[in-house]
Amino acid sequence: MGWEEFAPANLARASSALDPTYFVLEASQGAAAELFAAIMGQLGLDPPPDPVSGAQVGNFTWDFYSFERPGGNAADLAMAEDGDKAYFVYLVSTPDEHDTLYEQLFLPAVAAMAPLE
């Protein structure tokens, strides 16, 4: 099985019925803080995590977050803002695949994000 697209740029790997690997690229109107609060609410994270780092990558200055999801799965979130638009990249993976997917999927996606016109 390969990646299954649930919505544009919302992908689940689905290599098995138990595969938790999920990847999202998104942009929306509004401030990054508002989008971050909405994402944290959807994920049920209260209190929300603090950023683990920040960096200029590609076209934006990003805040990077790492946290654990149910079942011990690793989650990574990058948030950026440009004018009136907010951008995020989100990855959930098993701990044993985390480093590989972070380096080969997550970071290249962060670097490739570009402002929406």
C-alpha positions in Angstrom: 0.0 0.0 0.0 1.1 3.6 -0.6 0.1 7.0 0.6 -3.6 7.7 0.6 -4.8 11.3 0.2 -7.7 12.3 2.5 -7.8 15.9 1.4 -5.3 18.0 -0.7 -1.9 17.6 1.0 -3.3 15.4 3.8 -1.7 12.0 3.4 -1.8 8.8 5.4 0.7 6.1 4.5 -1.5 3.2 5.3 1.1 0.5 4.8 -1.0 -1.6 7.2 -4.1 -1.1 9.2 -1.9 -0.2 12.2 0.3 2.3 10.4 0.0 5.7 12.2 2.1 7.7 9.7 0.3 10.8 8.7 1.6 13.9 6.8 0.0 17.3 6.2 1.0 20.4 4.3 -1.3 23.3 4.8 -1.8 27.1 4.4 -4.7 29.2 5.5 -5.8 32.7 6.0 -5.0 34.2 9.5 -2.2 34.3 12.0 0.0 31.4 12.9 -0.9 31.8 16.6 -4.6 31.3 15.7 -3.9 28.3 13.5 -1.6 26.8 16.1 -4.3 27.1 18.8 -6.8 25.4 16.4 -4.4 22.6 15.7 -3.7 22.0 19.4 -7.4 22.0 20.1 -8.0 19.4 17.4 -5.1 17.3 18.8 -6.3 17.7 22.3 -3.0 19.1 23.6 -3.6 21.2 26.7 -1.3 22.8 27.5 0.2 23.1 24.1 3.9 22.3 23.7 6.6 25.0 23.5 8.7 25.3 20.4 11.9 23.2 20.5 13.6 25.5 18.0 13.1 28.2 15.4 14.9 28.7 12.1 14.9 30.4 8.8 14.3 27.5 6.3 13.3 28.1 2.7 10.9 31.0 2.4 9.9 31.4 6.1 11.0 31.6 9.6 9.6 28.5 11.3 8.8 27.4 14.8 9.4 23.7 15.3 7.5 21.6 17.8 8.0 17.9 18.8 5.6 16.0 21.0 4.2 12.5 21.5 0.9 11.3 20.2 -1.2 8.4 21.6 0.5 5.0 21.3 3.9 6.6 21.8 4.1 7.9 18.2 6.3 10.9 17.4 4.8 14.1 16.1 6.5 17.1 14.5 4.9 20.4 13.6 6.5 23.4 11.9 4.5 26.7 11.9 5.2 29.9 9.9 3.5 33.1 9.0 3.7 35.4 6.0 1.4 38.5 6.0 -2.1 37.3 6.5 -1.4 33.6 5.9 -0.2 30.8 8.2 1.6 27.7 7.0 2.2 24.4 8.7 3.8 21.0 8.1 2.8 18.1 10.3 4.2 14.6 10.6 3.2 11.6 12.8 5.4 8.6 12.7 6.4 5.6 14.7 9.5 6.2 16.9 11.6 3.7 14.9 10.9 5.6 11.6 10.9 9.1 13.0 14.5 10.2 12.2 14.3 8.9 8.6 10.9 10.5 7.9 11.9 13.7 9.6 15.0 14.1 7.4 13.7 12.7 4.1 10.1 14.0 4.2 9.4 16.6 6.9 12.4 18.9 6.5 12.4 18.9 2.7 8.6 19.8 2.8 9.3 22.7 5.2 12.1 24.0 2.9 9.8 23.7 -0.2 6.8 25.7 1.2 6.3 28.9 -0.6 4.1 31.9 0.0 0.6 31.7 -1.6 -0.4 34.6 -3.8 
